[in-house]
């Protein structure tokens, strides 16, 4: 089915209003008749024909204008999408370059030094493995975003128990939480169920948890809560950590955007976690916002359609 463009919408709207006004004006004779009557008067007939001619001319002029407007909008959208694709390609290339260069450097060193000690060789292999894992995580995140961008309508949806899903994430991240001396309070009601994609819903809560573990700071407290709101569940994911400078908040969901690039890479982050969170929330009919909490730390508010 062909998409109705903004220009066509304008054209149909104006023509419908004009035609309705002409018909009512003619059939009710300047709105003075109480009932619809035939056009017996020659003046009425001539006026009706004249109105049709004017409507056709107006329609043609509006059609040309609407067509030019659609072409301009299309060019602007293509230019914007092209710029975004170039920026994304550059970012991906930049992010891939670092782990690939590290892997090549470590492996070249091992190959060129056959008499390297076993301990040194093991250290280089471990570093190579870490970079390979980082590269794998980056490719997985890119694949996830591509699925949401280009194959969202083909994602399987089923009944998902959010309460159980978050409980599983708490268990999976328990060791990382203990290492950072952090506490996670899961305040979700029991049996929060929605229709959605399990993988994408998991990515929302897992990425938010990983983000807090990596950047909230040692000893921070994380809290996850929710309440029903009509057709939605409203979730709050907050921590009392170090927060984010206000000037960075508007860009926090951008792909590959980092506050501290060096620190983010050392933490193993791909720079795509929060972008995945936002896209997954939108995919499930909701919206997401973030703010610095009054007590310190970040506070994410997002909704998911039931």
C-alpha positions as CSV (number, residue, x, y, z in Angstrom):
1,X,0.0,0.0,0.0
2,X,1.4,3.4,-1.0
3,X,2.2,5.7,1.8
4,X,0.1,8.9,2.0
5,X,2.7,11.7,2.1
6,X,2.3,15.0,3.9
7,X,1.7,16.8,0.6
8,X,-1.1,14.4,-0.4
9,X,-2.7,14.8,3.1
10,X,-2.7,18.6,2.6
11,X,-4.1,18.3,-0.9
12,X,-6.9,15.9,0.1
13,X,-7.8,18.0,3.2
14,X,-8.1,21.3,1.2
15,X,-10.0,19.8,-1.7
16,X,-12.4,18.0,0.7
17,X,-13.1,21.3,2.5
18,X,-13.6,23.2,-0.7
19,X,-15.8,20.6,-2.3
20,X,-18.0,20.3,0.8
21,X,-18.4,24.1,1.0
22,X,-19.3,24.3,-2.8
23,X,-21.9,21.5,-2.6
24,X,-23.6,22.9,0.6
25,X,-23.5,26.5,-0.8
26,X,-25.1,25.5,-4.1
27,X,-27.7,22.9,-2.9
28,X,-28.9,25.1,-0.1
29,X,-28.8,28.4,-2.1
30,X,-26.5,30.5,0.1
31,X,-27.6,28.4,3.1
32,X,-31.2,29.9,2.8
33,X,-33.0,26.7,1.8
34,X,-34.2,24.3,4.5
35,X,-34.0,21.2,2.3
36,X,-31.9,20.0,-0.6
37,X,-33.5,21.0,-3.9
38,X,-32.6,20.4,-7.6
39,X,-30.7,23.0,-9.5
40,X,-33.6,24.3,-11.6
41,X,-32.4,27.9,-11.6
42,X,-29.9,28.5,-14.4
43,X,-27.9,30.9,-12.2
44,X,-27.4,28.1,-9.7
45,X,-26.3,25.7,-12.4
46,X,-23.9,28.2,-13.9
47,X,-22.5,29.0,-10.4
48,X,-22.1,25.3,-9.7
49,X,-20.2,24.7,-13.0
50,X,-18.0,27.8,-12.3
51,X,-17.3,26.4,-8.8
52,X,-16.2,23.0,-10.3
53,X,-13.9,24.8,-12.8
54,X,-12.3,26.9,-9.9
55,X,-12.0,23.7,-7.8
56,X,-10.1,21.9,-10.7
57,X,-7.7,24.9,-11.1
58,X,-7.2,25.1,-7.4
59,X,-6.7,21.4,-7.2
60,X,-4.1,21.4,-10.0
61,X,-2.2,24.3,-8.3
62,X,-2.3,22.6,-4.9
63,X,-1.2,19.3,-6.5
64,X,1.9,20.9,-8.0
65,X,2.7,22.6,-4.7
66,X,2.1,19.4,-2.7
67,X,4.3,17.4,-5.1
68,X,7.2,19.9,-4.7
69,X,6.7,19.9,-0.9
70,X,6.9,16.0,-0.9
71,X,10.1,16.1,-3.0
72,X,11.7,18.7,-0.7
73,X,10.8,16.6,2.4
74,X,12.1,13.5,0.7
75,X,15.4,15.2,-0.2
76,X,15.8,16.4,3.4
77,X,15.1,13.0,4.9
78,X,17.5,11.3,2.5
79,X,20.2,13.8,3.3
80,X,19.6,13.4,7.0
81,X,19.6,9.5,6.7
82,X,22.8,9.7,4.6
83,X,24.5,11.8,7.1
84,X,23.5,9.5,9.9
85,X,24.7,6.4,8.0
86,X,28.0,8.1,7.3
87,X,28.4,9.0,11.0
88,X,27.4,5.5,12.0
89,X,29.8,3.9,9.6
90,X,32.6,6.1,10.8
91,X,31.8,5.3,14.4
92,X,31.7,1.6,13.7
93,X,35.0,1.7,11.8
94,X,36.6,3.6,14.7
95,X,35.2,1.2,17.3
96,X,36.3,-1.9,15.4
97,X,39.8,-0.5,14.7
98,X,41.0,-0.5,18.4
99,X,40.3,-4.2,19.2
100,X,41.4,-5.4,15.8
101,X,44.7,-3.5,16.1
102,X,45.2,-4.9,19.6
103,X,44.6,-8.5,18.4
104,X,47.0,-8.1,15.5
105,X,49.6,-6.5,17.7
106,X,49.5,-9.2,20.3
107,X,49.5,-12.1,17.8
108,X,52.3,-10.5,15.7
109,X,54.4,-10.2,18.8
110,X,53.8,-13.9,19.7
111,X,54.6,-15.0,16.1
112,X,57.7,-12.9,15.8
113,X,59.2,-14.0,19.2
114,X,59.2,-17.8,19.2
115,X,61.5,-17.8,22.3
116,X,59.1,-15.7,24.4
117,X,58.6,-17.1,27.9
118,X,55.5,-19.1,28.6
119,X,54.3,-16.6,31.1
120,X,54.6,-13.7,28.7
121,X,53.0,-15.7,25.9
122,X,50.0,-16.6,28.2
123,X,49.6,-12.9,29.2
124,X,49.5,-11.8,25.5
125,X,47.0,-14.6,24.7
126,X,44.8,-13.5,27.6
127,X,44.9,-9.9,26.4
128,X,44.0,-11.1,22.8
129,X,41.1,-13.0,24.2
130,X,39.8,-9.9,26.1
131,X,39.9,-7.9,22.9
132,X,38.2,-10.7,20.9
133,X,35.4,-10.7,23.5
134,X,35.1,-7.0,23.2
135,X,34.9,-7.3,19.4
136,X,32.2,-10.0,19.7
137,X,30.2,-7.8,22.1
138,X,30.4,-4.9,19.7
139,X,29.2,-7.0,16.7
140,X,26.4,-8.5,18.7
141,X,25.2,-5.0,19.8
142,X,25.4,-3.7,16.2
143,X,23.4,-6.8,15.1
144,X,20.8,-6.1,17.7
145,X,20.3,-2.5,16.6
146,X,20.1,-3.6,13.0
147,X,17.3,-6.0,13.9
148,X,15.3,-3.2,15.6
149,X,16.0,-0.8,12.8
150,X,15.2,-3.0,9.8
151,X,13.4,-6.1,11.0
152,X,11.3,-4.9,13.9
153,X,8.1,-6.3,12.3
154,X,9.6,-9.8,12.1
155,X,10.6,-10.0,15.8
156,X,8.6,-12.7,17.6
157,X,6.4,-11.5,20.4
158,X,5.1,-13.6,23.3
159,X,3.9,-13.2,26.9
160,X,6.9,-12.2,29.0
161,X,7.1,-12.2,32.8
162,X,9.2,-9.1,33.5
163,X,9.4,-9.9,37.2
164,X,11.0,-13.2,36.5
165,X,13.3,-11.8,33.8
166,X,14.6,-9.1,36.2
167,X,15.1,-11.6,39.0
168,X,17.3,-13.7,36.6
169,X,19.3,-10.6,35.7
170,X,19.9,-9.8,39.5
171,X,21.3,-13.3,39.9
172,X,23.4,-13.1,36.8
173,X,25.0,-9.8,37.9
174,X,25.4,-10.7,41.6
175,X,29.1,-11.3,41.4
176,X,29.7,-8.0,39.5
177,X,27.6,-6.2,42.1
178,X,29.6,-7.7,45.0
179,X,32.9,-6.7,43.4
180,X,31.7,-3.1,43.2
181,X,30.2,-3.4,46.7
182,X,26.9,-2.4,45.2
183,X,23.3,-3.3,46.3
184,X,20.4,-3.8,43.9
185,X,16.9,-3.5,45.3
186,X,14.4,-5.3,43.1
187,X,11.1,-3.6,44.1
188,X,9.0,-4.9,41.1
189,X,5.6,-6.4,41.9
190,X,5.1,-10.1,41.2
191,X,3.9,-11.3,37.8
192,X,4.4,-8.1,35.7
193,X,3.5,-9.6,32.3
194,X,3.6,-7.9,28.8
195,X,3.4,-9.0,25.2
196,X,6.8,-8.5,23.7
197,X,10.1,-9.9,22.5
198,X,12.0,-11.7,25.3
199,X,15.5,-10.8,24.0
200,X,14.7,-7.1,23.5
201,X,13.0,-6.8,27.0
202,X,16.0,-8.6,28.5
203,X,18.4,-6.1,26.8
204,X,16.5,-3.2,28.4
205,X,17.1,-4.3,32.0
206,X,20.4,-6.0,31.5
207,X,22.0,-2.9,29.8
208,X,20.6,-0.6,32.4
209,X,22.0,-2.8,35.1
210,X,25.4,-3.2,33.4
211,X,25.5,0.6,32.9
212,X,24.9,1.2,36.6
213,X,27.5,-1.4,37.7
214,X,30.1,0.1,35.4
215,X,29.6,3.8,36.0
216,X,27.5,4.5,39.2
217,X,30.6,4.0,41.4
218,X,31.7,1.8,44.2
219,X,29.1,1.3,46.9
220,X,26.1,2.6,44.9
221,X,22.6,1.4,45.5
222,X,20.4,0.5,42.5
223,X,16.6,0.3,42.7
224,X,14.1,-1.0,40.2
225,X,10.4,-0.3,40.6
226,X,7.2,-0.2,38.6
227,X,3.6,0.7,38.7
228,X,0.6,0.2,36.4
229,X,-0.6,3.2,34.3
230,X,-3.6,2.3,32.1
231,X,-2.3,0.3,29.2
232,X,1.3,0.6,30.3
233,X,3.7,-0.3,33.0
234,X,5.8,2.6,34.2
235,X,9.2,1.6,35.3
236,X,11.9,3.5,37.3
237,X,15.5,2.4,37.3
238,X,17.7,4.6,39.5
239,X,21.0,4.6,41.4
240,X,22.5,7.0,43.9
241,X,25.9,7.0,42.2
242,X,28.0,9.8,40.6
243,X,25.4,10.8,37.9
244,X,26.1,12.5,34.6
245,X,26.9,16.2,33.9
246,X,23.6,17.9,32.8
247,X,25.1,18.9,29.4
248,X,25.6,15.2,28.5
249,X,22.1,14.0,29.4
250,X,20.4,15.0,26.0
251,X,22.9,12.8,24.2
252,X,23.1,9.8,26.5
253,X,21.0,7.6,24.2
254,X,23.0,8.3,21.1
255,X,24.9,5.5,19.5
256,X,28.6,5.4,20.4
257,X,28.3,8.4,22.6
258,X,30.5,8.3,25.7
259,X,31.2,10.7,28.5
260,X,34.7,9.3,29.1
261,X,35.8,7.3,26.0
262,X,38.9,5.9,27.6
263,X,37.1,4.7,30.8
264,X,34.2,3.3,28.8
265,X,36.5,1.1,26.7
266,X,38.5,0.0,29.7
267,X,35.1,-1.2,31.2
268,X,34.4,-3.2,28.1
269,X,31.5,-1.1,27.0
270,X,30.6,-0.8,23.3
271,X,28.9,2.6,23.5
272,X,25.6,1.0,22.2
273,X,24.0,-0.2,25.4
274,X,21.7,2.8,26.1
275,X,20.9,3.2,22.4
276,X,19.7,-0.5,22.5
277,X,17.6,0.3,25.6
278,X,15.9,3.3,24.0
279,X,15.1,1.4,20.7
280,X,13.8,-1.6,22.6
281,X,11.5,0.6,24.7
282,X,10.2,2.3,21.6
283,X,9.7,-1.1,20.0
284,X,7.4,-2.0,22.8
285,X,5.2,1.1,22.5
286,X,6.8,3.0,25.3
287,X,9.1,6.0,25.9
288,X,12.1,6.6,28.0
289,X,13.6,9.7,29.7
290,X,16.6,10.2,32.0
291,X,17.5,12.7,34.7
292,X,19.9,13.2,37.5
293,X,18.2,12.2,40.7
294,X,18.1,14.8,43.6
295,X,20.0,12.4,45.9
296,X,22.6,11.9,43.2
297,X,22.9,9.3,40.5
298,X,20.8,8.6,37.4
299,X,17.1,7.9,37.2
300,X,15.6,6.3,34.1
301,X,11.8,6.5,33.6
302,X,10.4,4.3,30.9
303,X,7.1,2.7,30.0
304,X,6.3,-0.6,28.3
305,X,2.9,-1.4,26.8
306,X,1.1,-4.3,28.5
